[in-house]
Amino acid sequence: MLERCESAQERFNGVHQLVDRWLLERRKLVKAYAVLLEQQNNPKRGPQKEFCQLLVDYVSAGHFEIYEQLNQEAKAFNDERGLALAETIYPRINVITEAALAFNDHCDGKAHRPDCDKLAEEIKVLGALLDERFELEDCLIEVLHSAHKQKEAAQA
């Protein structure tokens, strides 16, 4: 039993560390977005390329690492409410991911220079979508991870 508790603690602490690193990546993405927003009428290739790379890395980590770990944690705690919430939230996150990837495809530092007026609008739309995504992700973290940390602490 002690071994199982230690294993669970290590596993969920690992999820916590993974989420913490991901949230640090989010902060970098937001800073890069702010730089891009400042330059929207005269975009420079370097900041635009950096933002796109951070954007793709961030959304990929969400889909291929974070969400999977959060779901596994919820399953381990038999959290049907959390899993049901995740099933409702994931489709919207997927739509936002597609929009982020489309933005990247259009602006990833290719040789062409995007139309600045169109790019400025795309940056604003993407910013609103990212803001929504961050809210949804925070909800997932709260329901699928933070709530379980409280249960784990109560059981200890």
C-alpha positions as CSV (number, residue, x, y, z in Angstrom):
1,M,0.0,0.0,0.0
2,L,2.8,2.4,0.9
3,E,4.4,1.6,-2.4
4,R,1.2,2.4,-4.3
5,C,0.9,5.7,-2.4
6,E,4.5,6.7,-3.2
7,S,4.0,5.7,-6.8
8,A,0.8,7.8,-7.0
9,Q,2.5,10.7,-5.4
10,E,5.4,10.5,-7.8
11,R,3.1,10.2,-10.7
12,F,0.9,13.2,-9.8
13,N,3.8,15.3,-8.7
14,G,5.2,14.6,-12.2
15,V,1.9,15.9,-13.6
16,H,2.3,19.0,-11.4
17,Q,5.8,19.6,-12.7
18,L,4.6,19.0,-16.3
19,V,1.8,21.5,-15.8
20,D,4.1,24.0,-14.2
21,R,6.6,23.8,-17.1
22,W,3.7,24.1,-19.6
23,L,2.4,27.2,-17.8
24,L,5.8,28.8,-18.0
25,E,5.7,28.1,-21.8
26,R,2.3,29.8,-21.8
27,R,3.9,32.9,-20.3
28,K,6.6,32.9,-23.0
29,L,3.9,32.6,-25.6
30,V,1.9,35.5,-24.2
31,K,5.1,37.7,-24.1
32,A,5.9,36.8,-27.7
33,Y,2.2,37.5,-28.6
34,A,2.6,41.0,-27.0
35,V,5.7,41.7,-29.1
36,L,3.8,40.5,-32.3
37,L,0.8,42.7,-31.4
38,E,3.1,45.7,-31.0
39,Q,4.5,45.1,-34.4
40,Q,1.3,44.2,-36.2
41,N,1.4,47.1,-38.6
42,N,5.0,46.4,-39.5
43,P,5.7,42.8,-38.6
44,K,9.3,41.7,-38.4
45,R,10.2,38.2,-39.4
46,G,12.2,37.2,-36.2
47,P,9.5,37.9,-33.6
48,Q,6.8,36.5,-35.9
49,K,8.8,33.2,-36.4
50,E,9.6,33.0,-32.7
51,F,5.9,33.4,-31.8
52,C,4.9,30.8,-34.4
53,Q,7.4,28.3,-33.0
54,L,6.2,28.9,-29.4
55,L,2.6,28.6,-30.5
56,V,3.1,25.3,-32.2
57,D,5.1,23.9,-29.3
58,Y,2.5,25.1,-26.8
59,V,-0.5,23.6,-28.5
60,S,1.4,20.4,-29.3
61,A,2.4,20.0,-25.6
62,G,-1.2,20.5,-24.6
63,H,-2.5,17.8,-26.9
64,F,0.3,15.3,-26.8
65,E,1.3,15.6,-23.1
66,I,-0.7,17.7,-20.7
67,Y,-4.3,16.6,-21.6
68,E,-3.3,13.0,-21.7
69,Q,-1.7,13.2,-18.2
70,L,-4.7,15.1,-16.8
71,N,-7.0,12.5,-18.2
72,Q,-4.9,9.6,-16.7
73,E,-5.0,11.4,-13.3
74,A,-8.7,11.8,-13.5
75,K,-9.2,8.1,-14.4
76,A,-6.9,7.1,-11.5
77,F,-9.2,9.0,-9.1
78,N,-12.4,7.7,-10.8
79,D,-13.3,11.3,-11.5
80,E,-16.3,10.9,-13.8
81,R,-17.4,14.5,-13.4
82,G,-13.9,15.7,-14.4
83,L,-13.7,13.4,-17.4
84,A,-17.2,14.4,-18.6
85,L,-16.1,18.1,-18.4
86,A,-13.0,17.3,-20.3
87,E,-15.0,15.7,-23.1
88,T,-17.1,18.9,-23.4
89,I,-14.0,21.2,-23.4
90,Y,-11.7,19.3,-25.7
91,P,-13.7,19.9,-28.9
92,R,-13.5,23.6,-28.4
93,I,-9.8,23.4,-27.6
94,N,-9.4,21.4,-30.9
95,V,-11.1,24.2,-32.9
96,I,-8.8,26.8,-31.4
97,T,-5.8,24.5,-32.1
98,E,-6.8,24.3,-35.7
99,A,-7.0,28.1,-35.9
100,A,-3.6,28.4,-34.2
101,L,-2.1,26.0,-36.7
102,A,-3.7,27.8,-39.6
103,F,-2.2,31.0,-38.3
104,N,1.2,29.3,-38.1
105,D,0.9,28.0,-41.7
106,H,0.2,31.5,-42.9
107,C,2.9,33.3,-40.9
108,D,5.7,30.9,-40.0
109,G,8.5,32.9,-41.5
110,K,8.2,31.8,-45.1
111,A,9.7,34.0,-47.8
112,H,6.4,35.8,-48.5
113,R,5.4,38.7,-46.4
114,P,1.8,38.5,-45.3
115,D,-0.6,41.4,-46.0
116,C,-0.1,43.6,-42.9
117,D,-3.8,44.6,-42.6
118,K,-4.9,41.0,-42.9
119,L,-2.2,39.9,-40.5
120,A,-3.2,42.5,-37.9
121,E,-6.7,41.2,-37.9
122,E,-5.5,37.6,-37.7
123,I,-3.3,38.5,-34.7
124,K,-6.3,40.0,-32.8
125,V,-8.5,37.0,-33.6
126,L,-5.9,34.6,-32.6
127,G,-5.3,36.5,-29.3
128,A,-9.0,36.2,-28.4
129,L,-8.9,32.5,-29.2
130,L,-5.8,32.0,-27.1
131,D,-7.4,33.8,-24.3
132,E,-10.4,31.5,-24.5
133,R,-8.2,28.5,-24.7
134,F,-6.2,29.5,-21.6
135,E,-9.5,29.8,-19.7
136,L,-10.6,26.4,-20.8
137,E,-7.2,24.9,-19.9
138,D,-7.2,26.5,-16.5
139,C,-10.6,24.9,-15.9
140,L,-9.2,21.5,-16.9
141,I,-6.2,22.0,-14.6
142,E,-8.4,23.0,-11.8
143,V,-10.9,20.1,-12.2
144,L,-8.6,17.3,-13.4
145,H,-5.5,18.1,-11.3
146,S,-5.9,20.6,-8.5
147,A,-9.1,18.8,-7.1
148,H,-7.2,15.5,-7.0
149,K,-4.3,17.1,-5.1
150,Q,-6.8,18.0,-2.4
151,K,-8.2,14.5,-2.3
152,E,-4.7,13.1,-2.1
153,A,-3.8,15.4,0.7
154,A,-7.0,14.5,2.6
155,Q,-6.2,10.8,2.2
156,A,-2.6,11.2,3.6
